[in-house]
Amino acid sequence: MKYAIVCLIKGDAEKFSETIRSDVAKKFNVTRAIKKNPPSHITLKYPFETKKIKELEKIIENFGNSNKRAKYKLNGYDSFGKNVIFIKIEPSNEMTNIHKKLIDELKKIKWMTWREFDGNVHFHASVAHSDVNEKNFNEIWDYVNKNKPKFNLFFDNITLLKLSGGLWKVHKEFIMH
């Protein structure tokens, strides 16, 4: 099975993120960011395959129980070139440190696979990706910047998403206090 490790974005910020993704997808016909229907999230570890999910659940549960939540902000938009538009995440130092510790723990797992950006994540919440290009980028950019997000939140969960039937669904959420 394919999984990803994320922090779910919740409350009003979740509603904002889901609405802007949906609006952009419909208005500009850029549907890749919503195609697999992921919940609003910040990716902590990009997708990987495993049949040993119980082992990972235990590691994440222990990690969550031994770390306290940390602050972060959603604040405006940014892009990766002209093919990804995202909501900017401004992590606190505590959030950055917790993520680094999580990656260090995950690197102890012999079967865990690693990709180019794993462990060196630029925190973001995607609005549109993969089907954004030089032709539609400026129009989408102008549209999203009419209503900039500004939310103060807590990095208070580490959540396993599972790809099931072509859709990302919450497999298990671990709360930090």
Secondary structure, 3 states (H helix, E strand, C coil): CEEEEEEECCHHHHHHHHHHHHHHHHHHCCCCCCCCCCCCEEEEEEEEECCCHHHHHHHHHHHHHCCCCEEEEEEEEEEECCCEEEEEEEECHHHHHHHHHHHHHHCCCCCCCCCCCCCCCCCEEEEEECCCCCCCHHHHHHHHCCCCCEEEEEECEEEEEEEECCEEEEEEEEECC
